[in-house]
Amino acid sequence: MSDSEILLKAALNRIAARITEKVMNSAEEFTEIAEKLPQKLQNEWSSFKEEVIEESERLEKKTNASKEKRYKEHLSKEDLIQTQIDNLRSKVVDINKNIEGRN
């Protein structure tokens, strides 16, 4: 073999060795990722479920607060109406006293 053939063969051997090394490293990395993937998916799923539960609780609290606010507003309106009724009754009583006092 000539020097140039030996040099070319050495270069090809090194290229093949590097490619093989890269492929093996990539296969190892893929294996590690594949082994971790189920646990990672499980963790993400658990996290998602917790977020959904927290969001539903937040919405429920918001809904309950809104219902309570409407209930209080309703009571306030009833209180206002009752006060107006009481005032009218008081005026009617005063008018009746004035009428009876004239007679």
Backbone as CSV, one residue per row, in Angstrom:
resi,resn,N_x,N_y,N_z,CA_x,CA_y,CA_z,C_x,C_y,C_z
1,MET,0.839,-1.176,0.000,0.000,0.000,0.000,0.885,1.242,0.000
2,SER,0.440,2.205,-0.749,1.201,3.444,-0.808,0.819,4.331,0.373
3,ASP,1.624,5.335,0.582,1.371,6.251,1.701,0.017,6.941,1.571
4,SER,-0.355,7.341,0.391,-1.649,8.010,0.199,-2.805,7.046,0.447
5,GLU,-2.636,5.763,0.077,-3.685,4.774,0.346,-3.820,4.525,1.846
6,ILE,-2.668,4.463,2.523,-2.695,4.261,3.963,-3.355,5.466,4.645
7,LEU,-2.994,6.658,4.204,-3.581,7.873,4.758,-5.089,7.912,4.521
8,LEU,-5.534,7.559,3.315,-6.954,7.531,2.990,-7.679,6.485,3.827
9,LYS,-7.091,5.301,3.977,-7.698,4.230,4.773,-7.785,4.662,6.245
10,ALA,-6.741,5.304,6.745,-6.742,5.769,8.130,-7.840,6.810,8.331
11,ALA,-7.984,7.723,7.381,-9.024,8.749,7.461,-10.401,8.109,7.461
12,LEU,-10.646,7.143,6.589,-11.939,6.456,6.524,-12.210,5.684,7.817
13,ASN,-11.173,5.038,8.366,-11.350,4.312,9.628,-11.753,5.263,10.753
14,ARG,-11.119,6.429,10.815,-11.433,7.397,11.854,-12.841,7.966,11.672
15,ILE,-13.192,8.228,10.429,-14.556,8.725,10.155,-15.582,7.685,10.587
16,ALA,-15.331,6.426,10.228,-16.245,5.342,10.611,-16.320,5.221,12.129
17,ALA,-15.174,5.334,12.806,-15.142,5.223,14.262,-15.926,6.364,14.905
18,ARG,-15.743,7.576,14.383,-16.478,8.726,14.937,-17.980,8.591,14.712
19,ILE,-18.364,8.178,13.519,-19.791,7.996,13.224,-20.376,6.929,14.139
20,THR,-19.655,5.829,14.313,-20.119,4.752,15.192,-20.269,5.268,16.619
21,GLU,-19.276,6.032,17.078,-19.330,6.598,18.431,-20.535,7.530,18.580
22,LYS,-20.758,8.383,17.588,-21.895,9.312,17.640,-23.219,8.547,17.652
23,VAL,-23.326,7.525,16.834,-24.555,6.724,16.777,-24.786,6.038,18.116
24,MET,-23.725,5.487,18.701,-23.862,4.808,19.993,-24.261,5.807,21.086
25,ASN,-23.634,6.994,21.078,-24.002,8.021,22.055,-25.450,8.451,21.881
26,SER,-25.866,8.620,20.643,-27.256,9.008,20.371,-28.213,7.910,20.822
27,ALA,-27.840,6.657,20.597,-28.686,5.537,21.023,-28.793,5.504,22.542
28,GLU,-27.684,5.763,23.232,-27.708,5.800,24.699,-28.580,6.943,25.197
29,GLU,-28.444,8.105,24.583,-29.267,9.246,24.975,-30.739,8.970,24.726
30,PHE,-31.039,8.362,23.593,-32.426,8.015,23.270,-32.966,7.017,24.292
31,THR,-32.152,6.040,24.669,-32.575,5.051,25.662,-32.873,5.724,26.993
32,GLU,-32.002,6.650,27.408,-32.228,7.376,28.659,-33.516,8.186,28.599
33,ILE,-33.726,8.844,27.481,-34.948,9.634,27.307,-36.161,8.721,27.332
34,ALA,-36.073,7.603,26.624,-37.196,6.658,26.563,-37.498,6.078,27.943
35,GLU,-36.466,5.865,28.764,-36.684,5.332,30.107,-37.333,6.378,31.008
36,LYS,-36.981,7.642,30.831,-37.516,8.719,31.674,-38.887,9.194,31.210
37,LEU,-39.221,8.937,29.974,-40.451,9.468,29.391,-41.717,9.061,30.147
38,PRO,-41.919,7.776,30.485,-43.160,7.439,31.203,-43.308,8.203,32.524
39,GLN,-42.219,8.329,33.270,-42.294,9.060,34.538,-42.564,10.536,34.293
40,LYS,-41.926,11.068,33.259,-42.137,12.479,32.925,-43.603,12.713,32.528
41,LEU,-44.142,11.815,31.708,-45.547,11.936,31.308,-46.470,11.820,32.517
42,GLN,-46.149,10.879,33.417,-46.953,10.719,34.630,-46.922,11.986,35.466
43,ASN,-45.741,12.576,35.614,-45.611,13.817,36.381,-46.400,14.948,35.739
44,GLU,-46.309,15.072,34.426,-47.053,16.116,33.719,-48.557,15.902,33.873
45,TRP,-49.000,14.647,33.773,-50.419,14.336,33.907,-50.905,14.689,35.316
46,SER,-50.111,14.322,36.327,-50.477,14.633,37.713,-50.542,16.143,37.913
47,SER,-49.566,16.838,37.382,-49.535,18.290,37.489,-50.754,18.906,36.817
48,PHE,-51.101,18.403,35.645,-52.265,18.912,34.914,-53.548,18.679,35.719
49,LYS,-53.693,17.477,36.299,-54.885,17.178,37.092,-54.986,18.124,38.287
50,GLU,-53.851,18.388,38.954,-53.861,19.305,40.089,-54.268,20.709,39.649
51,GLU,-53.763,21.147,38.505,-54.120,22.474,37.992,-55.613,22.556,37.696
52,VAL,-56.164,21.489,37.119,-57.599,21.464,36.805,-58.424,21.535,38.093
53,ILE,-58.010,20.779,39.106,-58.729,20.782,40.386,-58.664,22.173,41.016
54,GLU,-57.477,22.767,41.025,-57.323,24.113,41.588,-58.183,25.130,40.833
55,GLU,-58.204,25.013,39.514,-59.008,25.944,38.707,-60.496,25.749,38.985
56,SER,-60.923,24.489,39.117,-62.343,24.250,39.402,-62.715,24.799,40.778
57,GLU,-61.810,24.662,41.758,-62.078,25.226,43.087,-62.146,26.749,43.024
58,ARG,-61.259,27.348,42.242,-61.266,28.807,42.098,-62.576,29.268,41.468
59,LEU,-62.992,28.565,40.419,-64.250,28.931,39.756,-65.442,28.733,40.686
60,GLU,-65.400,27.664,41.486,-66.498,27.410,42.411,-66.574,28.518,43.461
61,LYS,-65.402,28.933,43.981,-65.391,30.025,44.953,-65.919,31.304,44.329
62,LYS,-65.511,31.556,43.088,-65.969,32.762,42.393,-67.482,32.714,42.209
63,THR,-67.993,31.559,41.821,-69.430,31.391,41.627,-70.174,31.580,42.948
64,ASN,-69.639,30.966,44.012,-70.282,31.099,45.322,-70.261,32.543,45.804
65,ALA,-69.150,33.221,45.572,-69.058,34.628,45.974,-70.064,35.465,45.201
66,SER,-70.218,35.163,43.931,-71.174,35.895,43.102,-72.601,35.639,43.588
67,LYS,-72.914,34.385,43.918,-74.241,34.059,44.429,-74.496,34.777,45.752
68,GLU,-73.476,34.782,46.607,-73.620,35.442,47.907,-73.827,36.936,47.725
69,LYS,-73.112,37.529,46.782,-73.262,38.958,46.520,-74.681,39.264,46.034
70,ARG,-75.184,38.433,45.103,-76.549,38.645,44.607,-77.565,38.482,45.736
71,TYR,-77.318,37.485,46.614,-78.227,37.256,47.736,-78.240,38.472,48.667
72,LYS,-77.046,39.012,48.950,-76.963,40.193,49.811,-77.634,41.391,49.161
73,GLU,-77.436,41.545,47.850,-78.089,42.644,47.142,-79.603,42.477,47.202
74,HIS,-80.050,41.228,47.057,-81.488,40.951,47.131,-82.011,41.310,48.521
75,LEU,-81.269,40.898,49.561,-81.684,41.240,50.918,-81.692,42.749,51.119
76,SER,-80.701,43.408,50.567,-80.655,44.868,50.705,-81.870,45.504,50.050
77,LYS,-82.254,45.014,48.893,-83.442,45.544,48.224,-84.688,45.273,49.069
78,GLU,-84.756,44.061,49.642,-85.901,43.743,50.498,-85.923,44.658,51.722
79,ASP,-84.744,44.890,52.302,-84.661,45.788,53.465,-85.113,47.190,53.086
80,LEU,-84.700,47.655,51.938,-85.079,48.986,51.465,-86.590,49.064,51.263
81,ILE,-87.148,48.046,50.644,-88.603,48.012,50.420,-89.336,47.988,51.755
82,GLN,-88.831,47.162,52.685,-89.478,47.077,53.998,-89.416,48.423,54.709
83,THR,-88.317,49.120,54.610,-88.179,50.448,55.217,-89.186,51.417,54.609
84,GLN,-89.340,51.369,53.292,-90.314,52.237,52.631,-91.732,51.908,53.102
85,ILE,-92.026,50.622,53.230,-93.352,50.208,53.713,-93.571,50.730,55.136
86,ASP,-92.544,50.573,55.984,-92.660,51.054,57.367,-92.886,52.567,57.409
87,ASN,-92.186,53.300,56.563,-92.367,54.762,56.502,-93.782,55.122,56.065
88,LEU,-94.275,54.408,55.048,-95.648,54.675,54.588,-96.657,54.381,55.684
89,ARG,-96.467,53.282,56.390,-97.378,52.936,57.490,-97.365,54.041,58.557
90,SER,-96.144,54.503,58.850,-96.014,55.565,59.856,-96.768,56.817,59.404
91,LYS,-96.663,57.169,58.143,-97.358,58.344,57.616,-98.865,58.141,57.672
92,VAL,-99.318,56.940,57.359,-100.758,56.643,57.417,-101.256,56.796,58.848
93,VAL,-100.485,56.287,59.809,-100.867,56.411,61.221,-100.939,57.881,61.602
94,ASP,-99.935,58.676,61.179,-99.944,60.111,61.491,-101.163,60.798,60.878
95,ILE,-101.489,60.460,59.638,-102.660,61.041,58.961,-103.926,60.671,59.710
96,ASN,-104.023,59.398,60.135,-105.217,58.954,60.880,-105.347,59.724,62.196
97,LYS,-104.223,59.938,62.871,-104.265,60.694,64.144,-104.743,62.128,63.889
98,ASN,-104.216,62.718,62.801,-104.630,64.094,62.470,-106.119,64.152,62.154
99,ILE,-106.629,63.187,61.425,-108.056,63.154,61.079,-108.888,62.966,62.335
100,GLU,-108.483,62.057,63.198,-109.238,61.804,64.440,-109.174,63.025,65.379
101,GLY,-108.043,63.722,65.354,-107.895,64.910,66.197,-108.807,66.033,65.729
102,ARG,-109.146,66.150,64.491,-110.019,67.189,63.972,-111.484,66.881,64.281
103,ASN,-111.777,65.627,64.391,-113.174,65.244,64.627,-113.512,65.369,66.044
